[in-house]
Amino acid sequence: MAAPGTYMEPSTSTTSLDTTLSADLVSTQPNVKFLQDPVLIRDAVIGFSDGLTVPFALTAGLSSLGDSKLVILGGLAELFAGAISMGLGAVLASVTEKKRYEIMQAKERAK
C-alpha cells in the first residue's frame, strides 16, 4: 500500500508485494513531483483560499460605499499587501526551518 501523500503508477501486476515495492520506489525518489508532495498541495490550497477570499470580501464590503474607484483601488491595494505578506511569511518560515535543521544537525554531531 502506498504511503499517504505518494502517487503510485498503475501496475499490470495484481500482487500486493509488487504494489508495495512500487510505492516504496516512488516515495524514495529524490525529485518528488508537485502532485506527489502533500505539503505543496496544502500550501497551494491555503494560498488560493486566502488569496481569493480576502480580496473578494474586502471589495464586497467596499462596494456598499458606492464609489467604484474606491472599490478597485481598495481591492488592488489588498492584493499587493496580501502578496507582500505571504511572501514575507514564506521567507520567515523557510529561514526558521533552516535554523531548526541546523540546530538539530549540531545536536546530532554533539552526541
C-alpha positions as CSV (number, residue, x, y, z in Angstrom):
1,M,0.0,0.0,0.0
2,A,1.3,3.5,-0.8
3,A,2.2,5.9,1.9
4,P,-0.1,8.9,2.4
5,G,0.8,11.7,0.0
6,T,2.5,9.5,-2.6
7,Y,1.4,8.7,-6.1
8,M,1.8,5.3,-7.5
9,E,1.7,4.4,-11.2
10,P,-0.9,1.8,-12.2
11,S,0.7,-1.6,-12.3
12,T,-0.1,-4.6,-14.5
13,S,0.6,-6.9,-11.7
14,T,-2.0,-7.5,-9.0
15,T,0.1,-8.8,-6.2
16,S,0.3,-6.7,-3.0
17,L,4.1,-7.2,-2.9
18,D,4.6,-5.5,-6.3
19,T,2.3,-2.7,-5.2
20,T,4.3,-2.2,-2.0
21,L,7.6,-2.2,-3.9
22,S,6.3,0.3,-6.5
23,A,5.1,2.6,-3.7
24,D,8.5,2.4,-2.0
25,L,10.3,3.2,-5.2
26,V,8.0,6.2,-5.9
27,S,8.3,7.6,-2.4
28,T,12.1,7.4,-2.2
29,Q,12.8,9.2,-5.5
30,P,14.8,12.4,-4.8
31,N,12.9,14.6,-7.3
32,V,9.3,14.5,-6.0
33,K,6.8,15.8,-8.5
34,F,4.4,18.6,-7.4
35,L,1.4,16.4,-7.2
36,Q,3.2,13.9,-5.0
37,D,4.1,16.4,-2.3
38,P,1.3,16.9,0.2
39,V,3.0,19.9,1.8
40,L,3.0,21.8,-1.5
41,I,-0.6,20.9,-2.2
42,R,-1.7,22.0,1.3
43,D,0.2,25.3,0.9
44,A,-1.4,25.9,-2.6
45,V,-4.9,25.3,-1.2
46,I,-4.4,27.6,1.7
47,G,-2.8,30.2,-0.6
48,F,-5.7,30.0,-3.0
49,S,-8.4,30.2,-0.4
50,D,-6.7,33.2,1.4
51,G,-5.8,34.9,-1.9
52,L,-9.3,34.7,-3.2
53,T,-11.4,35.1,-0.1
54,V,-9.9,38.2,1.5
55,P,-9.9,40.4,-1.7
56,F,-13.4,39.4,-2.5
57,A,-14.7,40.1,1.0
58,L,-13.0,43.5,1.0
59,T,-14.3,44.5,-2.4
60,A,-17.8,43.3,-1.4
61,G,-17.7,45.4,1.7
62,L,-16.3,48.5,-0.1
63,S,-18.9,48.2,-2.8
64,S,-21.5,49.3,-0.3
65,L,-19.9,52.7,-0.3
66,G,-20.9,53.2,-3.9
67,D,-17.7,54.6,-5.3
68,S,-16.3,52.2,-7.9
69,K,-12.8,53.8,-7.9
70,L,-12.6,53.2,-4.2
71,V,-13.6,49.6,-4.6
72,I,-11.0,49.0,-7.4
73,L,-8.2,50.8,-5.5
74,G,-9.0,49.0,-2.3
75,G,-9.0,45.6,-4.0
76,L,-5.7,46.3,-5.7
77,A,-4.2,47.6,-2.5
78,E,-5.3,44.4,-0.7
79,L,-3.9,42.2,-3.4
80,F,-0.5,43.8,-3.2
81,A,-0.5,43.9,0.6
82,G,-1.5,40.2,0.7
83,A,1.2,39.2,-1.8
84,I,3.9,41.0,0.2
85,S,2.6,39.5,3.5
86,M,2.5,36.0,2.1
87,G,6.0,36.4,0.6
88,L,7.4,37.6,3.8
89,G,5.7,34.8,5.7
90,A,7.1,32.2,3.4
91,V,10.7,33.7,3.7
92,L,10.5,33.8,7.5
93,A,9.1,30.2,7.6
94,S,11.9,28.9,5.5
95,V,14.6,30.8,7.5
96,T,13.2,29.4,10.7
97,E,13.0,25.9,9.3
98,K,16.6,26.2,8.1
99,K,17.8,27.3,11.5
100,R,15.9,24.5,13.2
101,Y,17.5,22.0,10.8
102,E,21.0,23.4,11.6
103,I,20.3,23.2,15.3
104,M,19.2,19.6,15.0
105,Q,22.3,18.7,13.0
106,A,24.5,20.4,15.6
107,K,22.8,18.4,18.4
108,E,23.3,15.1,16.4
109,R,27.0,15.9,15.9
110,A,27.5,16.6,19.6
111,K,26.2,13.2,20.5
